[in-house]
Amino acid sequence: MDESLLEKAFLTKDFEQLGKDVLAEISGHLERTTKGIQSKTLAWNPPENELDFWRGFLTDGNQADFFKEILNRTTHTHHPKYVGHQVGVTAPLTVLTGMLSNLLNNGMAVYEMGMSPNAIERIVIEKLGEKFGFGSNAGGFLTSGGTLANLTALLSARKAKVTHDVWNEGHTAPLGILVCEEAHYCVDRAAKIMGLGEQGIVKIPAKANFAMDTEQLEPLYKESLSKGIEIFAIVGSAPSTATGAYDDLKTIAQFAKKYGLWFHVDGAHGGAAIYSKKYGYLLDGAQEADSIVIDGHKMMLMPTITTALLFRDRKHAEHTFSQKADYLLDDTTEDEWYNSGRRTFECTKTMMCLHWFALLKFYGDQLFDQYVTRQYDLAQDFAGMIEDHPNFELATEPMSNILCFRYINPELKNEELNDSNARIRQVLLEDGEYYLVQTKLRGKLYLRTTLMNPFTTAEHLNQLLEKIVKTASNILG
Ligand SMILES: Cc1ncc(COP(=O)(O)O)c(C=O)c1O
């Protein structure tokens, strides 16, 4: 390798200059997007064209344009007309903590490769445990995403509850979990990865409002037992993904207690409501959970990926993975909170705790209270507008900041309405002013919004409805 290139890659002066330029570019982007000065949330480009652009850029593009082009060619969650997926609108402070994490690259698996982040992560988890009213035995860690955290929690549940030693002996009897049919697909995937099979994922039907129909728990649980399936866990969604409906966690907690099941709460999206004085009640019952997942990169203004997995009893976090990696870890049974790799799926992970800790230090819990409360309030206002509008209907009353609705027209049958709404969404995507998504619920296609952006106002949403009406009339002629 050319040594001079290696030296060049580490030149502090070049880095400082480029860093100043990029930071100015990023700050400009923040100003243009958050204030809505920029007209679009995304400049749509079909996949093949995008591929061609970047192929060309690698060979002929101007290096100085790299950062600008990335900004031009991505979806701007900071724009108030971004009302699409459940992707966090990052607080600018976390751009800086991300930089620090990338620079230091302390992977945290063992204490000496991450002294500060291991200590900081413990504090973040302690604070979260306090919020949920967990006692002094609580513990947990940060990990790479809600999907991985749900899988880890179910592995912990299996280790804690199943009567035989699956880790070492494999499955010697059929096992299962209970979960609402509306839960995020990653729960299903986790169960499949764990070898539970289709019969081991006992789907509890949802009620009209898309939350778990808890009346069906008892009969379906007993039916599984009668088939010889050992049910070891029940998962509550807080909320589920498509419609944002919170399951009745109190009733689920009672059920789990009655049958000695592990109670896991998937709060990847809305576990952050625990910070909201107004909406914290949605998590009533989560205090009884054995484990809870919360994504910082959804409703807590943090970057991808920052997920907390909290345990009521930290010994379960310690025992999930008992494989040995002697070159890294001693085989002691002590509570070695400072060796992160003992408890996590990852060996190496990013210093994601820096984002969480910095937001707590600079702004405190109140930031999350203000943010969650504002976004959930806004969804209520938006629902009111939709209900008052003759051209729209709601899928269900929103319980969070996720809201599904669709354009309606009395002259159209359901299939035609589905087609019209899909075409409306495609026109809006290619237009790029607003970004929203779509989902199919019980045979009906809905436009789906998640009100993630703290700068979105009722006026933006009113204009969105008007734009949809105009788009529909263009499509339908
Ligand atoms: C309820 C719920 N659980 C889990 C996940 C998966 O989380 P992640 O995207 O962090 O893997 C999502 C993602 O949308 C979700 O909504």
The ligand as an ORCA input file, in Angstrom:
! r2SCAN-3c Opt
* xyz 0 1
  C     -43.253     -2.288     17.406
  C     -41.918     -2.470     16.722
  N     -41.066     -3.410     17.176
  C     -39.871     -3.621     16.614
  C     -39.473     -2.889     15.523
  C     -38.133     -3.159     14.909
  O     -37.226     -2.234     15.408
  P     -35.848     -1.905     14.647
  O     -36.248     -1.238     13.366
  O     -35.143     -0.990     15.585
  O     -35.137     -3.198     14.423
  C     -40.316     -1.897     15.003
  C     -39.917     -1.117     13.837
  O     -40.659     -0.379     13.255
  C     -41.565     -1.681     15.630
  O     -42.420     -0.758     15.193
*
